[in-house]
Amino acid sequence: MFNDENWGGFLIWSLAPEHKVFIDGRLDIYEYAGVLADYVSIMRVEQNAPALLRKYGITACLLHRDATLVGMLEASHEWEKVYEDDHSVILRRTGEAAASSVQ
C-alpha cells in the first residue's frame, strides 16, 4: 500500500505485521534506503510517478483527499476509488493493471 507518511505509524500499529506500509514518520530510515526520494516524486506527481508505483508493486493508495496524486490516479483507467470520507481517499489498481504490477 502506498500511503501518506502522516498515516504510516497508525497503519503499522493497526495492520502490522500482515500488511506493509510504504512510509511512516521515521523519514531518515527511508532516506538511507532511497525510498524517500521516490515517495516525494510520487506525491509531487512527477513524470516518473506511475512507473514508481509499478516498480514497488503498489495496488492500493491511502491518501489525503486533497492530494495532487488523487487527481492523477482518478484520471487513470488503471485506478478506481473504493473509499472516500472527509479526510481520506482509498484507491486501488484495477483488474489487469493490478495483476501486472504485482512482483
Backbone as JSON Lines, residues from 0, in Angstrom:
{"i":0,"aa":"M","n":[0.84,-1.18,0.0],"ca":[0.0,0.0,0.0],"c":[0.89,1.24,0.0]}
{"i":1,"aa":"F","n":[0.55,2.19,-0.85],"ca":[1.2,3.49,-0.8],"c":[0.35,4.36,0.11]}
{"i":2,"aa":"N","n":[1.01,5.06,1.02],"ca":[0.27,5.87,1.98],"c":[0.97,7.2,2.21]}
{"i":3,"aa":"D","n":[0.19,8.16,2.65],"ca":[0.74,9.43,3.11],"c":[1.57,9.14,4.35]}
{"i":4,"aa":"E","n":[2.74,9.77,4.46],"ca":[3.62,9.48,5.58],"c":[2.99,9.8,6.94]}
{"i":5,"aa":"N","n":[2.04,10.71,6.98],"ca":[1.39,11.06,8.24],"c":[0.57,9.91,8.81]}
{"i":6,"aa":"W","n":[0.15,8.98,7.97],"ca":[-0.66,7.85,8.43],"c":[0.15,6.57,8.61]}
{"i":7,"aa":"G","n":[1.42,6.6,8.27],"ca":[2.23,5.39,8.33],"c":[2.31,4.74,9.7]}
{"i":8,"aa":"G","n":[2.53,5.54,10.74],"ca":[2.63,4.99,12.09],"c":[1.34,4.31,12.52]}
{"i":9,"aa":"F","n":[0.21,4.95,12.26],"ca":[-1.07,4.35,12.6],"c":[-1.29,3.05,11.84]}
{"i":10,"aa":"L","n":[-0.94,3.06,10.56],"ca":[-1.13,1.86,9.75],"c":[-0.26,0.71,10.24]}
{"i":11,"aa":"I","n":[0.97,1.03,10.63],"ca":[1.84,-0.02,11.19],"c":[1.22,-0.57,12.46]}
{"i":12,"aa":"W","n":[0.76,0.31,13.32],"ca":[0.14,-0.1,14.59],"c":[-1.09,-0.96,14.36]}
{"i":13,"aa":"S","n":[-1.89,-0.6,13.37],"ca":[-3.17,-1.3,13.2],"c":[-3.12,-2.48,12.22]}
{"i":14,"aa":"L","n":[-2.15,-2.52,11.31],"ca":[-2.15,-3.55,10.27],"c":[-0.96,-4.51,10.3]}
{"i":15,"aa":"A","n":[0.1,-4.12,10.99],"ca":[1.31,-4.96,11.0],"c":[1.07,-6.21,11.85]}
{"i":16,"aa":"P","n":[1.71,-7.28,11.57],"ca":[2.73,-7.47,10.52],"c":[2.16,-7.98,9.2]}
{"i":17,"aa":"E","n":[0.85,-8.19,9.13],"ca":[0.25,-8.76,7.91],"c":[0.39,-7.84,6.7]}
{"i":18,"aa":"H","n":[0.32,-6.53,6.93],"ca":[0.36,-5.58,5.82],"c":[1.51,-4.6,6.03]}
{"i":19,"aa":"K","n":[2.19,-4.29,4.95],"ca":[3.29,-3.34,4.98],"c":[2.8,-1.96,4.53]}
{"i":20,"aa":"V","n":[3.46,-0.94,5.04],"ca":[3.18,0.42,4.59],"c":[4.35,0.88,3.73]}
{"i":21,"aa":"F","n":[4.12,1.93,2.96],"ca":[5.19,2.44,2.1],"c":[6.16,3.3,2.9]}
{"i":22,"aa":"I","n":[5.63,4.12,3.81],"ca":[6.46,5.06,4.55],"c":[5.75,5.44,5.84]}
{"i":23,"aa":"D","n":[6.55,5.84,6.83],"ca":[5.98,6.38,8.06],"c":[6.82,7.57,8.49]}
{"i":24,"aa":"G","n":[6.62,8.05,9.69],"ca":[7.29,9.26,10.15],"c":[8.79,9.15,10.38]}
{"i":25,"aa":"R","n":[9.36,7.98,10.31],"ca":[10.8,7.81,10.51],"c":[11.53,8.04,9.18]}
{"i":26,"aa":"L","n":[11.46,9.26,8.69],"ca":[11.92,9.57,7.34],"c":[13.4,9.29,7.12]}
{"i":27,"aa":"D","n":[14.22,9.41,8.15],"ca":[15.65,9.17,7.96],"c":[15.93,7.74,7.5]}
{"i":28,"aa":"I","n":[15.18,6.78,8.0],"ca":[15.35,5.39,7.58],"c":[15.06,5.24,6.09]}
{"i":29,"aa":"Y","n":[14.01,5.9,5.64],"ca":[13.61,5.8,4.23],"c":[14.57,6.57,3.32]}
{"i":30,"aa":"E","n":[15.16,7.64,3.85],"ca":[16.13,8.38,3.05],"c":[17.36,7.53,2.76]}
{"i":31,"aa":"Y","n":[17.86,6.84,3.76],"ca":[19.04,5.98,3.58],"c":[18.78,4.88,2.55]}
{"i":32,"aa":"A","n":[17.58,4.39,2.51],"ca":[17.23,3.3,1.59],"c":[16.88,3.81,0.18]}
{"i":33,"aa":"G","n":[16.76,5.12,0.01],"ca":[16.4,5.69,-1.28],"c":[14.91,5.78,-1.53]}
{"i":34,"aa":"V","n":[14.12,5.33,-0.58],"ca":[12.67,5.32,-0.75],"c":[12.07,6.71,-0.59]}
{"i":35,"aa":"L","n":[12.67,7.55,0.24],"ca":[12.12,8.88,0.48],"c":[12.06,9.69,-0.82]}
{"i":36,"aa":"A","n":[13.11,9.64,-1.62],"ca":[13.12,10.38,-2.89],"c":[12.01,9.88,-3.81]}
{"i":37,"aa":"D","n":[11.78,8.57,-3.83],"ca":[10.7,8.01,-4.65],"c":[9.34,8.45,-4.11]}
{"i":38,"aa":"Y","n":[9.19,8.46,-2.79],"ca":[7.94,8.92,-2.16],"c":[7.63,10.36,-2.59]}
{"i":39,"aa":"V","n":[8.64,11.22,-2.52],"ca":[8.45,12.62,-2.9],"c":[8.08,12.74,-4.37]}
{"i":40,"aa":"S","n":[8.74,11.99,-5.23],"ca":[8.41,12.02,-6.66],"c":[6.97,11.59,-6.92]}
{"i":41,"aa":"I","n":[6.54,10.57,-6.22],"ca":[5.16,10.09,-6.39],"c":[4.17,11.14,-5.89]}
{"i":42,"aa":"M","n":[4.41,11.67,-4.7],"ca":[3.47,12.64,-4.12],"c":[3.41,13.94,-4.93]}
{"i":43,"aa":"R","n":[4.51,14.3,-5.55],"ca":[4.54,15.5,-6.39],"c":[4.0,15.23,-7.79]}
{"i":44,"aa":"V","n":[3.65,14.0,-8.07],"ca":[3.15,13.56,-9.36],"c":[4.14,13.95,-10.47]}
{"i":45,"aa":"E","n":[5.39,13.63,-10.21],"ca":[6.41,13.86,-11.22],"c":[6.22,12.85,-12.35]}
{"i":46,"aa":"Q","n":[6.88,13.07,-13.44],"ca":[6.69,12.26,-14.64],"c":[6.88,10.76,-14.37]}
{"i":47,"aa":"N","n":[7.78,10.42,-13.46],"ca":[8.07,9.02,-13.18],"c":[7.14,8.4,-12.13]}
{"i":48,"aa":"A","n":[6.16,9.14,-11.64],"ca":[5.28,8.63,-10.58],"c":[4.57,7.33,-10.96]}
{"i":49,"aa":"P","n":[3.94,7.21,-12.12],"ca":[3.3,5.94,-12.46],"c":[4.28,4.77,-12.5]}
{"i":50,"aa":"A","n":[5.47,5.01,-13.05],"ca":[6.48,3.94,-13.12],"c":[6.94,3.54,-11.72]}
{"i":51,"aa":"L","n":[7.07,4.5,-10.82],"ca":[7.48,4.18,-9.45],"c":[6.41,3.36,-8.73]}
{"i":52,"aa":"L","n":[5.14,3.68,-8.94],"ca":[4.07,2.89,-8.33],"c":[4.13,1.46,-8.83]}
{"i":53,"aa":"R","n":[4.4,1.28,-10.12],"ca":[4.54,-0.07,-10.67],"c":[5.79,-0.76,-10.12]}
{"i":54,"aa":"K","n":[6.9,-0.01,-10.03],"ca":[8.16,-0.57,-9.52],"c":[7.98,-1.2,-8.14]}
{"i":55,"aa":"Y","n":[7.21,-0.55,-7.28],"ca":[7.01,-1.05,-5.93],"c":[5.82,-2.01,-5.82]}
{"i":56,"aa":"G","n":[5.16,-2.28,-6.93],"ca":[4.03,-3.2,-6.91],"c":[2.84,-2.67,-6.13]}
{"i":57,"aa":"I","n":[2.65,-1.37,-6.15],"ca":[1.56,-0.73,-5.39],"c":[0.22,-1.06,-6.03]}
{"i":58,"aa":"T","n":[-0.68,-1.62,-5.22],"ca":[-2.02,-1.94,-5.71],"c":[-3.1,-1.17,-4.98]}
{"i":59,"aa":"A","n":[-2.72,-0.39,-3.96],"ca":[-3.69,0.44,-3.23],"c":[-2.98,1.67,-2.69]}
{"i":60,"aa":"C","n":[-3.73,2.76,-2.59],"ca":[-3.2,4.02,-2.06],"c":[-4.17,4.59,-1.04]}
{"i":61,"aa":"L","n":[-3.66,5.0,0.1],"ca":[-4.43,5.73,1.11],"c":[-3.84,7.13,1.18]}
{"i":62,"aa":"L","n":[-4.64,8.12,0.78],"ca":[-4.14,9.48,0.64],"c":[-5.11,10.48,1.25]}
{"i":63,"aa":"H","n":[-4.58,11.67,1.56],"ca":[-5.48,12.77,1.92],"c":[-6.29,13.11,0.68]}
{"i":64,"aa":"R","n":[-7.55,13.4,0.86],"ca":[-8.43,13.6,-0.29],"c":[-8.02,14.75,-1.18]}
{"i":65,"aa":"D","n":[-7.25,15.72,-0.65],"ca":[-6.84,16.85,-1.48],"c":[-5.43,16.69,-2.07]}
{"i":66,"aa":"A","n":[-4.84,15.51,-1.94],"ca":[-3.51,15.27,-2.5],"c":[-3.56,15.32,-4.03]}
{"i":67,"aa":"T","n":[-2.57,15.92,-4.63],"ca":[-2.49,16.01,-6.08],"c":[-2.51,14.62,-6.72]}
{"i":68,"aa":"L","n":[-1.89,13.66,-6.06],"ca":[-1.84,12.3,-6.58],"c":[-3.23,11.7,-6.78]}
{"i":69,"aa":"V","n":[-4.18,12.09,-5.96],"ca":[-5.55,11.57,-6.1],"c":[-6.09,11.9,-7.48]}
{"i":70,"aa":"G","n":[-5.9,13.14,-7.92],"ca":[-6.38,13.55,-9.24],"c":[-5.75,12.75,-10.37]}
{"i":71,"aa":"M","n":[-4.44,12.5,-10.26],"ca":[-3.77,11.72,-11.3],"c":[-4.32,10.3,-11.35]}
{"i":72,"aa":"L","n":[-4.49,9.69,-10.2],"ca":[-4.97,8.3,-10.16],"c":[-6.42,8.21,-10.63]}
{"i":73,"aa":"E","n":[-7.24,9.16,-10.22],"ca":[-8.65,9.14,-10.65],"c":[-8.77,9.3,-12.17]}
{"i":74,"aa":"A","n":[-7.84,10.02,-12.78],"ca":[-7.88,10.24,-14.23],"c":[-7.37,9.03,-15.01]}
{"i":75,"aa":"S","n":[-6.76,8.1,-14.32],"ca":[-6.2,6.93,-14.97],"c":[-7.21,5.78,-15.01]}
{"i":76,"aa":"H","n":[-7.23,5.06,-16.13],"ca":[-8.11,3.89,-16.22],"c":[-7.58,2.72,-15.38]}
{"i":77,"aa":"E","n":[-6.36,2.85,-14.86],"ca":[-5.76,1.78,-14.06],"c":[-6.15,1.82,-12.59]}
{"i":78,"aa":"W","n":[-6.82,2.88,-12.16],"ca":[-7.15,3.05,-10.75],"c":[-8.63,3.36,-10.56]}
{"i":79,"aa":"E","n":[-9.17,2.92,-9.43],"ca":[-10.56,3.24,-9.08],"c":[-10.63,3.61,-7.61]}
{"i":80,"aa":"K","n":[-11.51,4.57,-7.32],"ca":[-11.72,4.99,-5.94],"c":[-12.66,3.98,-5.28]}
{"i":81,"aa":"V","n":[-12.25,3.47,-4.13],"ca":[-13.08,2.49,-3.44],"c":[-13.59,3.0,-2.09]}
{"i":82,"aa":"Y","n":[-13.04,4.14,-1.64],"ca":[-13.48,4.71,-0.37],"c":[-13.13,6.19,-0.36]}
{"i":83,"aa":"E","n":[-14.01,6.98,0.27],"ca":[-13.74,8.41,0.45],"c":[-14.51,8.9,1.66]}
{"i":84,"aa":"D","n":[-13.85,9.72,2.47],"ca":[-14.54,10.41,3.55],"c":[-14.06,11.85,3.57]}
{"i":85,"aa":"D","n":[-14.33,12.58,4.65],"ca":[-13.97,13.99,4.71],"c":[-12.46,14.23,4.68]}
{"i":86,"aa":"H","n":[-11.66,13.21,4.99],"ca":[-10.22,13.39,5.11],"c":[-9.4,12.54,4.16]}
{"i":87,"aa":"S","n":[-9.91,11.39,3.77],"ca":[-9.07,10.44,3.06],"c":[-9.77,9.83,1.85]}
{"i":88,"aa":"V","n":[-8.93,9.22,1.01],"ca":[-9.39,8.5,-0.17],"c":[-8.56,7.22,-0.26]}
{"i":89,"aa":"I","n":[-9.22,6.13,-0.6],"ca":[-8.51,4.9,-0.91],"c":[-8.79,4.56,-2.36]}
{"i":90,"aa":"L","n":[-7.72,4.35,-3.1],"ca":[-7.83,3.95,-4.49],"c":[-7.12,2.62,-4.65]}
{"i":91,"aa":"R","n":[-7.62,1.8,-5.58],"ca":[-6.94,0.54,-5.84],"c":[-6.76,0.37,-7.33]}
{"i":92,"aa":"R","n":[-5.73,-0.36,-7.64],"ca":[-5.43,-0.65,-9.04],"c":[-6.49,-1.61,-9.56]}
{"i":93,"aa":"T","n":[-6.95,-1.4,-10.77],"ca":[-7.99,-2.24,-11.33],"c":[-7.43,-3.56,-11.83]}
{"i":94,"aa":"G","n":[-8.3,-4.5,-12.1],"ca":[-8.02,-5.86,-12.52],"c":[-6.69,-6.17,-13.18]}
{"i":95,"aa":"E","n":[-6.6,-5.98,-14.5],"ca":[-5.39,-6.33,-15.24],"c":[-4.19,-5.51,-14.79]}
{"i":96,"aa":"A","n":[-4.42,-4.23,-14.47],"ca":[-3.33,-3.38,-14.02],"c":[-2.77,-3.88,-12.69]}
{"i":97,"aa":"A","n":[-3.64,-4.36,-11.82],"ca":[-3.19,-4.88,-10.53],"c":[-2.37,-6.15,-10.72]}
{"i":98,"aa":"A","n":[-2.82,-7.02,-11.59],"ca":[-2.11,-8.29,-11.81],"c":[-0.74,-8.05,-12.42]}
{"i":99,"aa":"S","n":[-0.61,-7.06,-13.28],"ca":[0.68,-6.81,-13.92],"c":[1.65,-6.05,-13.03]}
{"i":100,"aa":"S","n":[1.16,-5.45,-11.93],"ca":[2.05,-4.68,-11.06],"c":[2.6,-5.51,-9.91]}
{"i":101,"aa":"V","n":[2.03,-6.66,-9.64],"ca":[2.5,-7.49,-8.54],"c":[3.78,-8.2,-8.98]}
{"i":102,"aa":"Q","n":[4.78,-8.09,-8.12],"ca":[6.08,-8.67,-8.47],"c":[6.29,-10.01,-7.83]}
